Amino acid sequence: MLVAQTSLGLRISLVSRWQKCELQRLRQEQLFICPVCQGPVQLRLGPIRKWHFAHKKERACQVDIEPESADHIRGKVLLFQWLAAQGLRIYLEPYLKRLNQRPDLLVKHEEQFYAIEYQASSLSEEQLRKRTFGYLNAGITPIWILAGKRLKRQGRSTFSFSRFEWLTARNYQHSDSPFLTYFSPLDKAFVILSQLTPYSITKATGHLRVHSLPSLTFQQVLQGPAIPPQRSSTVNPSWLSIKKHWRYQHPRNHLRIPYSIKQMFLNQHISPNLYPPEAGWPTDFHYLIETPTYLWQSWILFEFLQHQPIGKPFHFRLLSNAFKPMLTNQQLKQRVFPQVNGHYSAALLAYLDWLIKIELLSHVDQQVYVKNKEITIPLTLPHALKKDEQLMSTWHAYN
């Protein structure tokens, strides 16, 4: 922590310009107290880490906070200085008594308060949701900024994330598309990861942009990337290889597939590797469903559309009602973001739009569809791969 009180009630902020000798003298003359729990804290003036206050080991603070690393302290200081240079009203480590929470920074911008949480360590999903909804219920917008060291790049445009990191995503100001914000104290730069297109629970393709600290304003960080993403524009070249990966994955990976989904493929007398080529596409809002697209889209094809007679109209409500129990029973899983708009039904509607583009369905009225032909069930891997390639050209035209 960077803020404490003296035994005389003087507030000490280590972001202010202190000489080491001044702090050493103050340490000899005064006791330092945590502004939250009123317990004693130590002033540490070591040569390696940023100067900071710390609770004594035998005493924990009443606020649920994790130990601060050197990276966390340095990042918090740089973010404070960056905001101060823009003339914004900032509070360093304020204690919000009603919420029993203490964000790293609290910023007032255009009559709205924002809680800046710079996160170098991991939080449980429960902790993150509790803090996020606590702020939102109090009319404060939380901005989660991940430490740059947390960014895990798997390839040129592929990345891996923990569930906790996914939950920090926010919407563009004028779009439903999510993005993640990172900050590297070492490089003094923001990293914005947008156009997120997940293909597993923890992996996604995306578009990465690096911005030096002085080049961005707080308003720009709030809005997200300056140019709204073009739908799936960064994933087209690589998505065919992702579909191939699903087709070639070892049978032991199928052990992770929920029982009812494995049973679905058994009923079709095929392995999951031979999922229909019409499935496994990153249609709009697909990120709202955590289960990989080749599985939940196969379920729609096999468990719903296969039972619809050709030429007979059906309403979207029938699909939605059939899909909901799969989520309730955790056979398929949602990805619920605290700060990203969207209901899983949007992902279902977008997938039906894709099936219209490839002429499997036709749209006859508002949320009313009709099946035009039967689903493709590949008999061999070469046949499946060929069909994937054919549909990829349609996907390019669709996007």
Beta strands, then each sheet from edge to edge (+ up, - down):
strand 1: 3-6
strand 2: 11-13
strand 3: 32-33
strand 4: 40-44
strand 5: 52-55
strand 6: 89-92
strand 7: 105-109
strand 8: 112-119
strand 9: 141-147
strand 10: 152-153
strand 11: 158-160
strand 12: 170-171
strand 13: 178-184
strand 14: 189-198
strand 15: 203-212
strand 16: 313-315
strand 17: 361-365
strand 18: 368-371
sheet 1: 2+ 1- 3+ 4- 5+
sheet 2: 6+ 7- 8+ 9+ 13+ 12-
sheet 3: 6+ 7- 8+ 9+ 13+ 14- 15+ 11- 10+
sheet 4: 16+ 18- 17+
end
